[in-house]
Amino acid sequence: MVVGLVGIVVLVLPGLVLVVGGVVVWAALHPDHRAWVVVGVALVPYVVGVVASYVVPGRRLKGAGVGSWTLAVAVVLAVVGGIVIPVVGALGGFVGGIFAIEATRCRDSRRAWGMTRSALAAVGVSMLVELTAAGVVITTWLGGLLLLGPG
């Protein structure tokens, strides 16, 4: 689960999936069938977190004028950057991609930088939403652990 939390922040691993995966592994190894109820309860904040991590930042970006095409290209550049320069390259590819596309599109570097900052803020909001969901999933698992024991 700790690896999942790190994955949310570092953007290399599917963090929230790993956190829920930890709960599923615990339930699979637990002798009490009620451990699967804990998984079911933990899936609720997981689903809410996944949906909210896309919807909330998406609305902020549309409000700032950052288009879907810009985001798609920036994500591709982030993946390429992450492969070329692990960890740091993903952020550089994302930020650089948004800035370059928006500066080319609107021909105004100030406006492009404002959109880039909005995109970074949206990524931060997305991380906070996922971290919150992961915290609720882990709290749910801890509640199950206290009620059912380690197994």
FITI-298471 format. One record per residue (C-alpha): x negated, y, z negated; residue number from 0. Coordinates in Angstrom, 3 decimals, padded with zeros to 6 digits. Example, Ala and Ser with C-alpha at 12.3 -4.5 7.8 and 13.67 -1.06 7.14 Angstrom:
<pts>
<pt><u>-012.300</u><v>-004.500</v><w>-007.800</w><i>0</i></pt>
<pt><u>-013.670</u><v>-001.060</v><w>-007.140</w><i>1</i></pt>
</pts>
This chain:
<pts>
<pt><u>000.000</u><v>000.000</v><w>000.000</w><i>0</i></pt>
<pt><u>-002.912</u><v>002.320</v><w>-000.680</w><i>1</i></pt>
<pt><u>-004.137</u><v>001.685</v><w>002.875</w><i>2</i></pt>
<pt><u>-000.690</u><v>002.725</v><w>004.096</w><i>3</i></pt>
<pt><u>-000.838</u><v>005.987</v><w>002.151</w><i>4</i></pt>
<pt><u>-004.260</u><v>006.715</v><w>003.619</w><i>5</i></pt>
<pt><u>-002.902</u><v>005.874</v><w>007.079</w><i>6</i></pt>
<pt><u>-000.215</u><v>008.525</v><w>006.757</w><i>7</i></pt>
<pt><u>-002.822</u><v>011.230</v><w>006.170</w><i>8</i></pt>
<pt><u>-005.644</u><v>010.010</v><w>008.417</w><i>9</i></pt>
<pt><u>-003.303</u><v>009.197</v><w>011.335</w><i>10</i></pt>
<pt><u>-005.247</u><v>006.092</v><w>012.327</w><i>11</i></pt>
<pt><u>-002.993</u><v>003.471</v><w>010.787</w><i>12</i></pt>
<pt><u>000.805</u><v>003.191</v><w>010.781</w><i>13</i></pt>
<pt><u>000.993</u><v>004.214</v><w>007.126</w><i>14</i></pt>
<pt><u>004.684</u><v>003.935</v><w>006.314</w><i>15</i></pt>
<pt><u>004.917</u><v>000.591</v><w>008.112</w><i>16</i></pt>
<pt><u>002.017</u><v>-000.737</v><w>006.020</w><i>17</i></pt>
<pt><u>003.649</u><v>000.414</v><w>002.785</w><i>18</i></pt>
<pt><u>006.915</u><v>-001.361</v><w>003.650</w><i>19</i></pt>
<pt><u>004.893</u><v>-004.330</v><w>004.892</w><i>20</i></pt>
<pt><u>003.344</u><v>-004.581</v><w>001.430</w><i>21</i></pt>
<pt><u>006.809</u><v>-004.816</v><w>-000.106</w><i>22</i></pt>
<pt><u>007.811</u><v>-007.495</v><w>002.430</w><i>23</i></pt>
<pt><u>004.674</u><v>-009.550</v><w>001.687</w><i>24</i></pt>
<pt><u>005.371</u><v>-009.279</v><w>-002.044</w><i>25</i></pt>
<pt><u>008.948</u><v>-010.484</v><w>-001.514</w><i>26</i></pt>
<pt><u>007.824</u><v>-013.354</v><w>000.723</w><i>27</i></pt>
<pt><u>005.416</u><v>-014.565</v><w>-001.959</w><i>28</i></pt>
<pt><u>007.778</u><v>-013.962</v><w>-004.878</w><i>29</i></pt>
<pt><u>009.674</u><v>-017.019</v><w>-006.161</w><i>30</i></pt>
<pt><u>012.814</u><v>-015.034</v><w>-007.018</w><i>31</i></pt>
<pt><u>015.129</u><v>-014.497</v><w>-004.035</w><i>32</i></pt>
<pt><u>016.195</u><v>-011.167</v><w>-005.520</w><i>33</i></pt>
<pt><u>012.851</u><v>-009.769</v><w>-004.327</w><i>34</i></pt>
<pt><u>014.490</u><v>-009.537</v><w>-000.897</w><i>35</i></pt>
<pt><u>017.085</u><v>-007.196</v><w>-002.394</w><i>36</i></pt>
<pt><u>014.172</u><v>-004.938</v><w>-003.340</w><i>37</i></pt>
<pt><u>013.030</u><v>-005.065</v><w>000.307</w><i>38</i></pt>
<pt><u>016.533</u><v>-004.100</v><w>001.440</w><i>39</i></pt>
<pt><u>016.615</u><v>-001.156</v><w>-000.946</w><i>40</i></pt>
<pt><u>013.086</u><v>-000.121</v><w>000.109</w><i>41</i></pt>
<pt><u>014.098</u><v>-000.149</v><w>003.763</w><i>42</i></pt>
<pt><u>016.578</u><v>002.685</v><w>003.180</w><i>43</i></pt>
<pt><u>013.956</u><v>005.377</v><w>002.395</w><i>44</i></pt>
<pt><u>011.737</u><v>003.856</v><w>005.094</w><i>45</i></pt>
<pt><u>014.386</u><v>004.357</v><w>007.802</w><i>46</i></pt>
<pt><u>015.307</u><v>007.811</v><w>006.494</w><i>47</i></pt>
<pt><u>011.605</u><v>008.752</v><w>006.417</w><i>48</i></pt>
<pt><u>010.939</u><v>007.541</v><w>009.958</w><i>49</i></pt>
<pt><u>013.936</u><v>009.402</v><w>011.366</w><i>50</i></pt>
<pt><u>013.233</u><v>012.574</v><w>009.376</w><i>51</i></pt>
<pt><u>009.528</u><v>012.565</v><w>010.290</w><i>52</i></pt>
<pt><u>010.565</u><v>013.053</v><w>013.929</w><i>53</i></pt>
<pt><u>013.741</u><v>015.121</v><w>013.613</w><i>54</i></pt>
<pt><u>012.553</u><v>017.786</v><w>011.146</w><i>55</i></pt>
<pt><u>009.282</u><v>018.699</v><w>012.914</w><i>56</i></pt>
<pt><u>010.970</u><v>018.418</v><w>016.320</w><i>57</i></pt>
<pt><u>013.485</u><v>021.087</v><w>015.410</w><i>58</i></pt>
<pt><u>010.748</u><v>023.384</v><w>014.130</w><i>59</i></pt>
<pt><u>008.755</u><v>022.938</v><w>017.336</w><i>60</i></pt>
<pt><u>011.721</u><v>023.616</v><w>019.589</w><i>61</i></pt>
<pt><u>012.415</u><v>026.741</v><w>017.548</w><i>62</i></pt>
<pt><u>008.824</u><v>027.874</v><w>018.098</w><i>63</i></pt>
<pt><u>009.114</u><v>027.253</v><w>021.850</w><i>64</i></pt>
<pt><u>006.781</u><v>024.257</v><w>022.078</w><i>65</i></pt>
<pt><u>008.125</u><v>021.972</v><w>024.790</w><i>66</i></pt>
<pt><u>008.422</u><v>018.188</v><w>024.847</w><i>67</i></pt>
<pt><u>005.994</u><v>017.959</v><w>027.775</w><i>68</i></pt>
<pt><u>003.374</u><v>019.888</v><w>025.806</w><i>69</i></pt>
<pt><u>003.750</u><v>017.529</v><w>022.861</w><i>70</i></pt>
<pt><u>003.553</u><v>014.430</v><w>025.056</w><i>71</i></pt>
<pt><u>000.310</u><v>015.599</v><w>026.684</w><i>72</i></pt>
<pt><u>-001.092</u><v>016.659</v><w>023.297</w><i>73</i></pt>
<pt><u>-000.376</u><v>013.204</v><w>021.848</w><i>74</i></pt>
<pt><u>-002.169</u><v>011.558</v><w>024.796</w><i>75</i></pt>
<pt><u>-005.134</u><v>013.887</v><w>024.262</w><i>76</i></pt>
<pt><u>-005.076</u><v>013.080</v><w>020.546</w><i>77</i></pt>
<pt><u>-005.272</u><v>009.351</v><w>021.311</w><i>78</i></pt>
<pt><u>-008.135</u><v>009.900</v><w>023.764</w><i>79</i></pt>
<pt><u>-009.880</u><v>012.217</v><w>021.295</w><i>80</i></pt>
<pt><u>-009.440</u><v>009.667</v><w>018.519</w><i>81</i></pt>
<pt><u>-011.078</u><v>006.990</v><w>020.643</w><i>82</i></pt>
<pt><u>-013.963</u><v>009.187</v><w>021.789</w><i>83</i></pt>
<pt><u>-014.590</u><v>010.790</v><w>018.381</w><i>84</i></pt>
<pt><u>-012.912</u><v>008.645</v><w>015.672</w><i>85</i></pt>
<pt><u>-010.672</u><v>010.438</v><w>013.131</w><i>86</i></pt>
<pt><u>-011.738</u><v>014.028</v><w>013.920</w><i>87</i></pt>
<pt><u>-011.192</u><v>013.697</v><w>017.672</w><i>88</i></pt>
<pt><u>-007.485</u><v>012.995</v><w>017.307</w><i>89</i></pt>
<pt><u>-006.868</u><v>016.297</v><w>015.562</w><i>90</i></pt>
<pt><u>-009.090</u><v>018.160</v><w>018.003</w><i>91</i></pt>
<pt><u>-007.377</u><v>016.583</v><w>021.004</w><i>92</i></pt>
<pt><u>-003.944</u><v>017.432</v><w>019.648</w><i>93</i></pt>
<pt><u>-004.740</u><v>021.029</v><w>018.748</w><i>94</i></pt>
<pt><u>-006.850</u><v>021.654</v><w>021.835</w><i>95</i></pt>
<pt><u>-004.230</u><v>020.098</v><w>024.071</w><i>96</i></pt>
<pt><u>-001.393</u><v>022.237</v><w>022.772</w><i>97</i></pt>
<pt><u>-003.470</u><v>025.395</v><w>022.927</w><i>98</i></pt>
<pt><u>-004.740</u><v>024.723</v><w>026.467</w><i>99</i></pt>
<pt><u>-001.314</u><v>023.827</v><w>027.841</w><i>100</i></pt>
<pt><u>000.491</u><v>026.734</v><w>026.210</w><i>101</i></pt>
<pt><u>-002.271</u><v>029.238</v><w>027.093</w><i>102</i></pt>
<pt><u>-002.039</u><v>028.100</v><w>030.705</w><i>103</i></pt>
<pt><u>001.747</u><v>028.096</v><w>030.711</w><i>104</i></pt>
<pt><u>002.390</u><v>031.493</v><w>029.120</w><i>105</i></pt>
<pt><u>-000.965</u><v>033.152</v><w>029.990</w><i>106</i></pt>
<pt><u>-001.179</u><v>034.658</v><w>026.511</w><i>107</i></pt>
<pt><u>-003.731</u><v>033.208</v><w>024.089</w><i>108</i></pt>
<pt><u>-002.115</u><v>034.843</v><w>021.030</w><i>109</i></pt>
<pt><u>001.249</u><v>033.304</v><w>021.793</w><i>110</i></pt>
<pt><u>-000.429</u><v>029.968</v><w>022.579</w><i>111</i></pt>
<pt><u>-002.259</u><v>030.035</v><w>019.243</w><i>112</i></pt>
<pt><u>001.020</u><v>030.811</v><w>017.456</w><i>113</i></pt>
<pt><u>002.616</u><v>027.763</v><w>019.093</w><i>114</i></pt>
<pt><u>-000.429</u><v>025.674</v><w>018.186</w><i>115</i></pt>
<pt><u>-000.128</u><v>026.755</v><w>014.537</w><i>116</i></pt>
<pt><u>003.575</u><v>025.855</v><w>014.628</w><i>117</i></pt>
<pt><u>002.676</u><v>022.409</v><w>015.959</w><i>118</i></pt>
<pt><u>000.104</u><v>021.916</v><w>013.188</w><i>119</i></pt>
<pt><u>002.656</u><v>022.975</v><w>010.589</w><i>120</i></pt>
<pt><u>005.117</u><v>020.484</v><w>012.071</w><i>121</i></pt>
<pt><u>002.519</u><v>017.705</v><w>011.810</w><i>122</i></pt>
<pt><u>001.995</u><v>018.690</v><w>008.163</w><i>123</i></pt>
<pt><u>005.743</u><v>018.563</v><w>007.514</w><i>124</i></pt>
<pt><u>005.898</u><v>015.158</v><w>009.175</w><i>125</i></pt>
<pt><u>003.099</u><v>013.900</v><w>006.904</w><i>126</i></pt>
<pt><u>004.871</u><v>015.237</v><w>003.815</w><i>127</i></pt>
<pt><u>008.114</u><v>013.558</v><w>004.850</w><i>128</i></pt>
<pt><u>006.310</u><v>010.233</v><w>005.377</w><i>129</i></pt>
<pt><u>004.402</u><v>010.550</v><w>002.101</w><i>130</i></pt>
<pt><u>007.656</u><v>011.252</v><w>000.276</w><i>131</i></pt>
<pt><u>009.322</u><v>008.235</v><w>001.890</w><i>132</i></pt>
<pt><u>006.295</u><v>006.086</v><w>001.030</w><i>133</i></pt>
<pt><u>006.460</u><v>007.307</v><w>-002.570</w><i>134</i></pt>
<pt><u>010.125</u><v>006.310</v><w>-002.804</w><i>135</i></pt>
<pt><u>009.356</u><v>002.901</v><w>-001.232</w><i>136</i></pt>
<pt><u>006.511</u><v>002.320</v><w>-003.706</w><i>137</i></pt>
<pt><u>008.705</u><v>003.452</v><w>-006.618</w><i>138</i></pt>
<pt><u>011.387</u><v>001.004</v><w>-005.472</w><i>139</i></pt>
<pt><u>008.812</u><v>-001.786</v><w>-005.325</w><i>140</i></pt>
<pt><u>007.496</u><v>-000.878</v><w>-008.794</w><i>141</i></pt>
<pt><u>011.066</u><v>-001.046</v><w>-010.109</w><i>142</i></pt>
<pt><u>011.439</u><v>-004.504</v><w>-008.577</w><i>143</i></pt>
<pt><u>008.089</u><v>-005.517</v><w>-009.995</w><i>144</i></pt>
<pt><u>009.146</u><v>-004.445</v><w>-013.478</w><i>145</i></pt>
<pt><u>012.519</u><v>-006.220</v><w>-013.215</w><i>146</i></pt>
<pt><u>011.361</u><v>-009.432</v><w>-011.536</w><i>147</i></pt>
<pt><u>007.737</u><v>-009.665</v><w>-012.575</w><i>148</i></pt>
<pt><u>004.698</u><v>-010.081</v><w>-010.360</w><i>149</i></pt>
<pt><u>005.812</u><v>-013.514</v><w>-009.134</w><i>150</i></pt>
</pts>
